[in-house]
């Protein structure tokens, strides 16, 4: 009985070793594919100009957020009230 347990454990250990080796093989293949890819070249000047443009855009947006917008437009309900008031005043004078 003890021998069969030891045999089972040895087989399980061999299976796990085989699975680990297979995983390492896949990882090595993936790493080689990644390393074979050409690295993108970054033009530092272009990157700095794009970054400066983004900063300017952010600064402009933040400046707009600080300003309080006051609309000179009156709402439709206020216009309706004024119109009714004028009509009443015209009826009273007539």
Biopython code that builds the backbone (N, CA, C, O; Angstrom):
import numpy as np
from Bio.PDB.StructureBuilder import StructureBuilder

atoms = [
    (1, "UNK", "N", (0.828, -1.198, 0.000)),
    (1, "UNK", "CA", (0.000, 0.000, 0.000)),
    (1, "UNK", "C", (0.868, 1.257, 0.000)),
    (1, "UNK", "O", (0.630, 2.212, -0.740)),
    (2, "UNK", "N", (1.887, 1.214, 0.864)),
    (2, "UNK", "CA", (2.800, 2.339, 0.937)),
    (2, "UNK", "C", (3.528, 2.526, -0.383)),
    (2, "UNK", "O", (3.782, 3.658, -0.794)),
    (3, "UNK", "N", (3.868, 1.434, -1.049)),
    (3, "UNK", "CA", (4.568, 1.495, -2.321)),
    (3, "UNK", "C", (3.699, 2.138, -3.394)),
    (3, "UNK", "O", (4.199, 2.919, -4.204)),
    (4, "UNK", "N", (2.409, 1.823, -3.413)),
    (4, "UNK", "CA", (1.527, 2.403, -4.426)),
    (4, "UNK", "C", (1.347, 3.904, -4.206)),
    (4, "UNK", "O", (1.235, 4.657, -5.173)),
    (5, "UNK", "N", (1.317, 4.343, -2.959)),
    (5, "UNK", "CA", (1.203, 5.775, -2.669)),
    (5, "UNK", "C", (2.459, 6.495, -3.140)),
    (5, "UNK", "O", (2.382, 7.569, -3.737)),
    (6, "UNK", "N", (3.617, 5.896, -2.867)),
    (6, "UNK", "CA", (4.875, 6.503, -3.292)),
    (6, "UNK", "C", (4.975, 6.539, -4.815)),
    (6, "UNK", "O", (5.458, 7.519, -5.382)),
    (7, "UNK", "N", (4.524, 5.483, -5.475)),
    (7, "UNK", "CA", (4.524, 5.455, -6.938)),
    (7, "UNK", "C", (3.599, 6.537, -7.496)),
    (7, "UNK", "O", (3.934, 7.232, -8.455)),
    (8, "UNK", "N", (2.429, 6.658, -6.871)),
    (8, "UNK", "CA", (1.462, 7.673, -7.311)),
    (8, "UNK", "C", (2.061, 9.072, -7.155)),
    (8, "UNK", "O", (1.947, 9.900, -8.058)),
    (9, "UNK", "N", (2.695, 9.335, -6.015)),
    (9, "UNK", "CA", (3.305, 10.640, -5.787)),
    (9, "UNK", "C", (4.418, 10.910, -6.795)),
    (9, "UNK", "O", (4.553, 12.029, -7.288)),
    (10, "UNK", "N", (5.216, 9.882, -7.102)),
    (10, "UNK", "CA", (6.296, 10.042, -8.078)),
    (10, "UNK", "C", (5.726, 10.348, -9.457)),
    (10, "UNK", "O", (6.256, 11.199, -10.172)),
    (11, "UNK", "N", (4.647, 9.659, -9.835)),
    (11, "UNK", "CA", (4.011, 9.921, -11.135)),
    (11, "UNK", "C", (3.437, 11.332, -11.189)),
    (11, "UNK", "O", (3.566, 12.032, -12.193)),
    (12, "UNK", "N", (2.804, 11.737, -10.095)),
    (12, "UNK", "CA", (2.232, 13.093, -10.047)),
    (12, "UNK", "C", (3.337, 14.147, -10.164)),
    (12, "UNK", "O", (3.174, 15.159, -10.846)),
    (13, "UNK", "N", (4.455, 13.898, -9.495)),
    (13, "UNK", "CA", (5.568, 14.835, -9.565)),
    (13, "UNK", "C", (6.128, 14.907, -10.982)),
    (13, "UNK", "O", (6.467, 15.992, -11.454)),
    (14, "UNK", "N", (6.230, 13.783, -11.656)),
    (14, "UNK", "CA", (6.700, 13.768, -13.042)),
    (14, "UNK", "C", (5.734, 14.518, -13.953)),
    (14, "UNK", "O", (6.154, 15.270, -14.833)),
    (15, "UNK", "N", (4.436, 14.306, -13.735)),
    (15, "UNK", "CA", (3.435, 15.008, -14.551)),
    (15, "UNK", "C", (3.536, 16.521, -14.338)),
    (15, "UNK", "O", (3.472, 17.297, -15.291)),
    (16, "UNK", "N", (3.695, 16.925, -13.080)),
    (16, "UNK", "CA", (3.800, 18.357, -12.793)),
    (16, "UNK", "C", (5.070, 18.934, -13.416)),
    (16, "UNK", "O", (5.050, 20.044, -13.948)),
    (17, "UNK", "N", (6.173, 18.187, -13.352)),
    (17, "UNK", "CA", (7.414, 18.643, -13.978)),
    (17, "UNK", "C", (7.236, 18.802, -15.485)),
    (17, "UNK", "O", (7.728, 19.766, -16.072)),
    (18, "UNK", "N", (6.539, 17.867, -16.106)),
    (18, "UNK", "CA", (6.301, 17.946, -17.551)),
    (18, "UNK", "C", (5.449, 19.169, -17.893)),
    (18, "UNK", "O", (5.711, 19.872, -18.869)),
    (19, "UNK", "N", (4.422, 19.409, -17.070)),
    (19, "UNK", "CA", (3.565, 20.576, -17.318)),
    (19, "UNK", "C", (4.349, 21.876, -17.139)),
    (19, "UNK", "O", (4.188, 22.818, -17.916)),
    (20, "UNK", "N", (5.190, 21.920, -16.120)),
    (20, "UNK", "CA", (5.997, 23.119, -15.885)),
    (20, "UNK", "C", (6.953, 23.343, -17.046)),
    (20, "UNK", "O", (7.133, 24.477, -17.490)),
    (21, "UNK", "N", (7.567, 22.275, -17.542)),
    (21, "UNK", "CA", (8.475, 22.395, -18.685)),
    (21, "UNK", "C", (7.734, 22.884, -19.926)),
    (21, "UNK", "O", (8.262, 23.692, -20.690)),
    (22, "UNK", "N", (6.514, 22.395, -20.124)),
    (22, "UNK", "CA", (5.727, 22.836, -21.279)),
    (22, "UNK", "C", (5.401, 24.325, -21.169)),
    (22, "UNK", "O", (5.456, 25.056, -22.158)),
    (23, "UNK", "N", (5.062, 24.761, -19.964)),
    (23, "UNK", "CA", (4.749, 26.178, -19.763)),
    (23, "UNK", "C", (5.988, 27.034, -19.998)),
    (23, "UNK", "O", (5.912, 28.083, -20.639)),
    (24, "UNK", "N", (7.126, 26.587, -19.480)),
    (24, "UNK", "CA", (8.367, 27.335, -19.696)),
    (24, "UNK", "C", (8.713, 27.409, -21.178)),
    (24, "UNK", "O", (9.211, 28.430, -21.654)),
    (25, "UNK", "N", (8.454, 26.344, -21.896)),
    (25, "UNK", "CA", (8.718, 26.334, -23.334)),
    (25, "UNK", "C", (7.844, 27.374, -24.040)),
    (25, "UNK", "O", (8.318, 28.113, -24.903)),
    (26, "UNK", "N", (6.562, 27.421, -23.663)),
    (26, "UNK", "CA", (5.651, 28.416, -24.257)),
    (26, "UNK", "C", (6.089, 29.841, -23.915)),
    (26, "UNK", "O", (6.066, 30.729, -24.767)),
    (27, "UNK", "N", (6.487, 30.046, -22.659)),
    (27, "UNK", "CA", (6.937, 31.379, -22.255)),
    (27, "UNK", "C", (8.199, 31.790, -23.001)),
    (27, "UNK", "O", (8.334, 32.943, -23.411)),
    (28, "UNK", "N", (9.116, 30.858, -23.176)),
    (28, "UNK", "CA", (10.338, 31.167, -23.923)),
    (28, "UNK", "C", (10.017, 31.534, -25.368)),
    (28, "UNK", "O", (10.591, 32.475, -25.917)),
    (29, "UNK", "N", (9.102, 30.791, -25.981)),
    (29, "UNK", "CA", (8.721, 31.089, -27.365)),
    (29, "UNK", "C", (8.073, 32.470, -27.457)),
    (29, "UNK", "O", (8.340, 33.227, -28.390)),
    (30, "UNK", "N", (7.223, 32.791, -26.484)),
    (30, "UNK", "CA", (6.572, 34.102, -26.468)),
    (30, "UNK", "C", (7.610, 35.210, -26.296)),
    (30, "UNK", "O", (7.560, 36.233, -26.979)),
    (31, "UNK", "N", (8.542, 34.995, -25.384)),
    (31, "UNK", "CA", (9.577, 35.995, -25.144)),
    (31, "UNK", "C", (10.411, 36.226, -26.403)),
    (31, "UNK", "O", (10.762, 37.364, -26.715)),
    (32, "UNK", "N", (10.725, 35.167, -27.115)),
    (32, "UNK", "CA", (11.486, 35.318, -28.356)),
    (32, "UNK", "C", (10.701, 36.106, -29.396)),
    (32, "UNK", "O", (11.265, 36.935, -30.111)),
    (33, "UNK", "N", (9.392, 35.846, -29.480)),
    (33, "UNK", "CA", (8.567, 36.599, -30.439)),
    (33, "UNK", "C", (8.542, 38.080, -30.080)),
    (33, "UNK", "O", (8.609, 38.943, -30.955)),
    (34, "UNK", "N", (8.444, 38.361, -28.790)),
    (34, "UNK", "CA", (8.403, 39.759, -28.356)),
    (34, "UNK", "C", (9.741, 40.442, -28.634)),
    (34, "UNK", "O", (9.779, 41.584, -29.093)),
    (35, "UNK", "N", (10.824, 39.742, -28.356)),
    (35, "UNK", "CA", (12.143, 40.342, -28.571)),
    (35, "UNK", "C", (12.457, 40.539, -30.043)),
    (35, "UNK", "O", (13.243, 41.421, -30.390)),
    (36, "UNK", "N", (11.865, 39.741, -30.913)),
    (36, "UNK", "CA", (12.111, 39.865, -32.346)),
    (36, "UNK", "C", (11.367, 41.033, -32.971)),
    (36, "UNK", "O", (11.709, 41.471, -34.069)),
    (37, "UNK", "N", (10.358, 41.539, -32.286)),
    (37, "UNK", "CA", (9.598, 42.668, -32.832)),
    (37, "UNK", "C", (10.486, 43.906, -32.907)),
    (37, "UNK", "O", (11.305, 44.143, -32.019)),
    (38, "UNK", "N", (10.324, 44.683, -33.954)),
    (38, "UNK", "CA", (11.096, 45.932, -34.009)),
    (38, "UNK", "C", (10.526, 46.926, -33.001)),
    (38, "UNK", "O", (9.310, 47.053, -32.855)),
    (39, "UNK", "N", (11.400, 47.610, -32.326)),
    (39, "UNK", "CA", (10.939, 48.592, -31.349)),
    (39, "UNK", "C", (10.554, 49.873, -32.079)),
    (39, "UNK", "O", (11.263, 50.310, -32.985)),
    (40, "UNK", "N", (9.448, 50.468, -31.691)),
    (40, "UNK", "CA", (9.042, 51.710, -32.360)),
    (40, "UNK", "C", (10.001, 52.838, -31.975)),
    (40, "UNK", "O", (10.382, 52.983, -30.813)),
    (41, "UNK", "N", (10.371, 53.608, -32.952)),
    (41, "UNK", "CA", (11.251, 54.743, -32.681)),
    (41, "UNK", "C", (10.398, 55.963, -32.373)),
    (41, "UNK", "O", (9.396, 56.226, -33.039)),
    (42, "UNK", "N", (10.808, 56.692, -31.368)),
    (42, "UNK", "CA", (10.064, 57.877, -30.956)),
    (42, "UNK", "C", (10.932, 59.097, -31.231)),
    (42, "UNK", "O", (12.055, 59.207, -30.740)),
    (43, "UNK", "N", (10.392, 59.998, -32.017)),
    (43, "UNK", "CA", (11.080, 61.255, -32.278)),
    (43, "UNK", "C", (10.814, 62.166, -31.084)),
    (43, "UNK", "O", (9.677, 62.578, -30.853)),
    (44, "UNK", "N", (11.847, 62.475, -30.340)),
    (44, "UNK", "CA", (11.692, 63.224, -29.099)),
    (44, "UNK", "C", (11.128, 64.616, -29.361)),
    (44, "UNK", "O", (10.302, 65.102, -28.589)),
    (45, "UNK", "N", (11.554, 65.248, -30.416)),
    (45, "UNK", "CA", (11.071, 66.596, -30.727)),
    (45, "UNK", "C", (9.573, 66.583, -31.005)),
    (45, "UNK", "O", (8.834, 67.436, -30.514)),
    (46, "UNK", "N", (9.135, 65.609, -31.794)),
    (46, "UNK", "CA", (7.705, 65.496, -32.092)),
    (46, "UNK", "C", (6.920, 65.216, -30.822)),
    (46, "UNK", "O", (5.843, 65.775, -30.613)),
    (47, "UNK", "N", (7.460, 64.352, -29.977)),
    (47, "UNK", "CA", (6.792, 64.026, -28.719)),
    (47, "UNK", "C", (6.684, 65.262, -27.830)),
    (47, "UNK", "O", (5.637, 65.500, -27.227)),
    (48, "UNK", "N", (7.755, 66.051, -27.745)),
    (48, "UNK", "CA", (7.727, 67.257, -26.921)),
    (48, "UNK", "C", (6.726, 68.273, -27.453)),
    (48, "UNK", "O", (6.040, 68.935, -26.675)),
    (49, "UNK", "N", (6.639, 68.398, -28.771)),
    (49, "UNK", "CA", (5.669, 69.333, -29.359)),
    (49, "UNK", "C", (4.241, 68.878, -29.076)),
    (49, "UNK", "O", (3.380, 69.695, -28.754)),
    (50, "UNK", "N", (3.992, 67.586, -29.195)),
    (50, "UNK", "CA", (2.653, 67.064, -28.911)),
    (50, "UNK", "C", (2.305, 67.265, -27.445)),
    (50, "UNK", "O", (1.171, 67.613, -27.114)),
    (51, "UNK", "N", (3.269, 67.049, -26.572)),
    (51, "UNK", "CA", (3.039, 67.242, -25.144)),
    (51, "UNK", "C", (2.760, 68.708, -24.827)),
    (51, "UNK", "O", (1.878, 69.008, -24.022)),
    (52, "UNK", "N", (3.491, 69.611, -25.442)),
    (52, "UNK", "CA", (3.259, 71.041, -25.231)),
    (52, "UNK", "C", (1.875, 71.444, -25.727)),
    (52, "UNK", "O", (1.201, 72.263, -25.102)),
    (53, "UNK", "N", (1.456, 70.872, -26.844)),
    (53, "UNK", "CA", (0.125, 71.162, -27.373)),
    (53, "UNK", "C", (-0.956, 70.681, -26.412)),
    (53, "UNK", "O", (-1.947, 71.373, -26.177)),
    (54, "UNK", "N", (-0.755, 69.498, -25.865)),
    (54, "UNK", "CA", (-1.727, 68.981, -24.897)),
    (54, "UNK", "C", (-1.770, 69.850, -23.646)),
    (54, "UNK", "O", (-2.842, 70.105, -23.096)),
    (55, "UNK", "N", (-0.609, 70.299, -23.202)),
    (55, "UNK", "CA", (-0.577, 71.173, -22.022)),
    (55, "UNK", "C", (-1.330, 72.473, -22.292)),
    (55, "UNK", "O", (-2.061, 72.964, -21.431)),
    (56, "UNK", "N", (-1.150, 73.024, -23.482)),
    (56, "UNK", "CA", (-1.851, 74.260, -23.839)),
    (56, "UNK", "C", (-3.357, 74.028, -23.862)),
    (56, "UNK", "O", (-4.130, 74.871, -23.407)),
    (57, "UNK", "N", (-3.769, 72.876, -24.396)),
    (57, "UNK", "CA", (-5.198, 72.559, -24.420)),
    (57, "UNK", "C", (-5.753, 72.430, -23.007)),
    (57, "UNK", "O", (-6.840, 72.927, -22.714)),
    (58, "UNK", "N", (-5.007, 71.766, -22.138)),
    (58, "UNK", "CA", (-5.458, 71.601, -20.752)),
    (58, "UNK", "C", (-5.522, 72.953, -20.060)),
    (58, "UNK", "O", (-6.479, 73.235, -19.339)),
    (59, "UNK", "N", (-4.511, 73.796, -20.272)),
    (59, "UNK", "CA", (-4.524, 75.129, -19.670)),
    (59, "UNK", "C", (-5.731, 75.935, -20.142)),
    (59, "UNK", "O", (-6.357, 76.643, -19.353)),
    (60, "UNK", "N", (-6.053, 75.828, -21.422)),
    (60, "UNK", "CA", (-7.207, 76.554, -21.958)),
    (60, "UNK", "C", (-8.501, 76.041, -21.337)),
    (60, "UNK", "O", (-9.388, 76.827, -21.003)),
    (61, "UNK", "N", (-8.607, 74.737, -21.184)),
    (61, "UNK", "CA", (-9.813, 74.173, -20.574)),
    (61, "UNK", "C", (-9.939, 74.586, -19.115)),
    (61, "UNK", "O", (-11.034, 74.893, -18.645)),
    (62, "UNK", "N", (-8.824, 74.594, -18.401)),
    (62, "UNK", "CA", (-8.870, 75.009, -17.001)),
    (62, "UNK", "C", (-9.212, 76.486, -16.876)),
    (62, "UNK", "O", (-9.901, 76.880, -15.935)),
    (63, "UNK", "N", (-8.746, 77.304, -17.802)),
    (63, "UNK", "CA", (-9.075, 78.728, -17.773)),
    (63, "UNK", "C", (-10.566, 78.934, -18.012)),
    (63, "UNK", "O", (-11.183, 79.801, -17.393)),
    (64, "UNK", "N", (-11.144, 78.138, -18.911)),
    (64, "UNK", "CA", (-12.580, 78.244, -19.166)),
    (64, "UNK", "C", (-13.385, 77.802, -17.956)),
    (64, "UNK", "O", (-14.463, 78.339, -17.702)),
    (65, "UNK", "N", (-12.884, 76.845, -17.218)),
    (65, "UNK", "CA", (-13.611, 76.352, -16.052)),
    (65, "UNK", "C", (-13.650, 77.403, -14.953)),
    (65, "UNK", "O", (-14.590, 77.428, -14.158)),
    (66, "UNK", "N", (-12.639, 78.274, -14.895)),
    (66, "UNK", "CA", (-12.606, 79.306, -13.869)),
    (66, "UNK", "C", (-13.587, 80.435, -14.153)),
    (66, "UNK", "O", (-14.068, 81.083, -13.223)),
    (67, "UNK", "N", (-13.889, 80.677, -15.415)),
    (67, "UNK", "CA", (-14.801, 81.753, -15.774)),
    (67, "UNK", "C", (-16.241, 81.330, -15.520)),
    (67, "UNK", "O", (-16.627, 80.190, -15.775)),
    (68, "UNK", "N", (-17.019, 82.266, -15.017)),
    (68, "UNK", "CA", (-18.449, 82.004, -14.828)),
    (68, "UNK", "C", (-19.178, 82.544, -16.051)),
    (68, "UNK", "O", (-19.047, 83.718, -16.395)),
    (69, "UNK", "N", (-19.918, 81.706, -16.680)),
    (69, "UNK", "CA", (-20.642, 82.110, -17.879)),
    (69, "UNK", "C", (-21.979, 82.699, -17.471)),
    (69, "UNK", "O", (-22.767, 82.060, -16.773)),
    (70, "UNK", "N", (-22.227, 83.926, -17.913)),
    (70, "UNK", "CA", (-23.519, 84.548, -17.659)),
    (70, "UNK", "C", (-24.202, 84.734, -18.990)),
    (70, "UNK", "O", (-23.675, 85.375, -19.899)),
    (71, "UNK", "N", (-25.350, 84.179, -19.085)),
    (71, "UNK", "CA", (-26.068, 84.237, -20.342)),
    (71, "UNK", "C", (-26.971, 85.456, -20.354)),
    (71, "UNK", "O", (-27.653, 85.751, -19.373)),
    (72, "UNK", "N", (-26.968, 86.149, -21.458)),
    (72, "UNK", "CA", (-27.871, 87.285, -21.628)),
    (72, "UNK", "C", (-29.218, 86.836, -22.157)),
    (72, "UNK", "O", (-30.147, 87.635, -22.280)),
    (73, "UNK", "N", (-29.316, 85.568, -22.465)),
    (73, "UNK", "CA", (-30.564, 85.046, -23.007)),
    (73, "UNK", "C", (-31.555, 84.818, -21.874)),
    (73, "UNK", "O", (-31.218, 84.250, -20.836)),
    (74, "UNK", "N", (-32.763, 85.264, -22.093)),
    (74, "UNK", "CA", (-33.796, 85.016, -21.095)),
    (74, "UNK", "C", (-34.493, 83.717, -21.430)),
    (74, "UNK", "O", (-34.536, 83.282, -22.580)),
    (75, "UNK", "N", (-35.023, 83.125, -20.413)),
    (75, "UNK", "CA", (-35.683, 81.841, -20.643)),
    (75, "UNK", "C", (-37.036, 82.062, -21.304)),
    (75, "UNK", "O", (-37.559, 83.176, -21.325)),
    (76, "UNK", "N", (-37.582, 81.002, -21.832)),
    (76, "UNK", "CA", (-38.878, 81.084, -22.513)),
    (76, "UNK", "C", (-39.986, 81.468, -21.551)),
    (76, "UNK", "O", (-40.925, 82.166, -21.935)),
    (77, "UNK", "N", (-39.889, 81.026, -20.310)),
    (77, "UNK", "CA", (-40.954, 81.357, -19.352)),
    (77, "UNK", "C", (-40.947, 82.851, -19.043)),
    (77, "UNK", "O", (-42.008, 83.457, -18.899)),
    (78, "UNK", "N", (-39.767, 83.445, -18.939)),
    (78, "UNK", "CA", (-39.708, 84.888, -18.685)),
    (78, "UNK", "C", (-40.271, 85.666, -19.869)),
    (78, "UNK", "O", (-40.985, 86.652, -19.690)),
    (79, "UNK", "N", (-39.946, 85.217, -21.072)),
    (79, "UNK", "CA", (-40.488, 85.871, -22.267)),
    (79, "UNK", "C", (-42.007, 85.761, -22.293)),
    (79, "UNK", "O", (-42.697, 86.718, -22.641)),
    (80, "UNK", "N", (-42.521, 84.603, -21.928)),
    (80, "UNK", "CA", (-43.977, 84.410, -21.925)),
    (80, "UNK", "C", (-44.630, 85.330, -20.903)),
    (80, "UNK", "O", (-45.680, 85.912, -21.177)),
    (81, "UNK", "N", (-44.017, 85.469, -19.719)),
    (81, "UNK", "CA", (-44.577, 86.363, -18.697)),
    (81, "UNK", "C", (-44.588, 87.813, -19.185)),
    (81, "UNK", "O", (-45.573, 88.527, -18.996)),
    (82, "UNK", "N", (-43.505, 88.237, -19.803)),
    (82, "UNK", "CA", (-43.435, 89.609, -20.303)),
    (82, "UNK", "C", (-44.477, 89.854, -21.386)),
    (82, "UNK", "O", (-45.094, 90.918, -21.425)),
    (83, "UNK", "N", (-44.676, 88.886, -22.254)),
    (83, "UNK", "CA", (-45.657, 89.020, -23.316)),
    (83, "UNK", "C", (-47.070, 89.137, -22.735)),
    (83, "UNK", "O", (-47.859, 89.974, -23.173)),
    (84, "UNK", "N", (-47.386, 88.286, -21.736)),
    (84, "UNK", "CA", (-48.719, 88.362, -21.110)),
    (84, "UNK", "C", (-48.914, 89.705, -20.407)),
    (84, "UNK", "O", (-50.000, 90.283, -20.451)),
    (85, "UNK", "N", (-47.854, 90.195, -19.759)),
    (85, "UNK", "CA", (-47.954, 91.477, -19.067)),
    (85, "UNK", "C", (-48.224, 92.606, -20.062)),
    (85, "UNK", "O", (-49.053, 93.478, -19.802)),
    (86, "UNK", "N", (-47.532, 92.592, -21.193)),
    (86, "UNK", "CA", (-47.761, 93.606, -22.218)),
    (86, "UNK", "C", (-49.184, 93.535, -22.743)),
    (86, "UNK", "O", (-49.836, 94.560, -22.942)),
    (87, "UNK", "N", (-49.665, 92.312, -22.968)),
    (87, "UNK", "CA", (-51.036, 92.156, -23.470)),
    (87, "UNK", "C", (-52.035, 92.708, -22.464)),
    (87, "UNK", "O", (-52.989, 93.392, -22.838)),
    (88, "UNK", "N", (-51.814, 92.408, -21.176)),
    (88, "UNK", "CA", (-52.728, 92.931, -20.152)),
    (88, "UNK", "C", (-52.689, 94.458, -20.105)),
    (88, "UNK", "O", (-53.723, 95.116, -19.990)),
    (89, "UNK", "N", (-51.482, 95.007, -20.197)),
    (89, "UNK", "CA", (-51.360, 96.463, -20.164)),
    (89, "UNK", "C", (-52.041, 97.096, -21.374)),
    (89, "UNK", "O", (-52.667, 98.149, -21.255)),
    (90, "UNK", "N", (-51.921, 96.455, -22.541)),
    (90, "UNK", "CA", (-52.572, 96.985, -23.731)),
    (90, "UNK", "C", (-54.081, 96.882, -23.602)),
    (90, "UNK", "O", (-54.800, 97.783, -24.035)),
    (91, "UNK", "N", (-54.580, 95.783, -23.005)),
    (91, "UNK", "CA", (-56.022, 95.650, -22.815)),
    (91, "UNK", "C", (-56.541, 96.689, -21.825)),
    (91, "UNK", "O", (-57.634, 97.226, -22.006)),
    (92, "UNK", "N", (-55.772, 96.973, -20.787)),
    (92, "UNK", "CA", (-56.202, 97.952, -19.793)),
    (92, "UNK", "C", (-56.236, 99.367, -20.388)),
    (92, "UNK", "O", (-57.129, 100.153, -20.075)),
    (93, "UNK", "N", (-55.279, 99.678, -21.229)),
    (93, "UNK", "CA", (-55.253, 101.016, -21.825)),
    (93, "UNK", "C", (-56.294, 101.156, -22.925)),
    (93, "UNK", "O", (-56.706, 102.275, -23.234)),
    (94, "UNK", "N", (-56.722, 100.078, -23.510)),
    (94, "UNK", "CA", (-57.669, 100.156, -24.611)),
    (94, "UNK", "C", (-59.067, 100.327, -24.145)),
    (94, "UNK", "O", (-59.985, 100.410, -24.961)),
]
sb = StructureBuilder()
sb.init_structure("model")
sb.init_model(0)
sb.init_chain("A")
sb.init_seg("    ")
for serial, (resi, resn, name, xyz) in enumerate(atoms, 1):
    if name == "N":
        sb.init_residue(resn, " ", resi, " ")
    sb.init_atom(name, np.array(xyz, "f"), 0.0, 1.0, " ", f" {name:<3s}", serial, name[0])
structure = sb.get_structure()
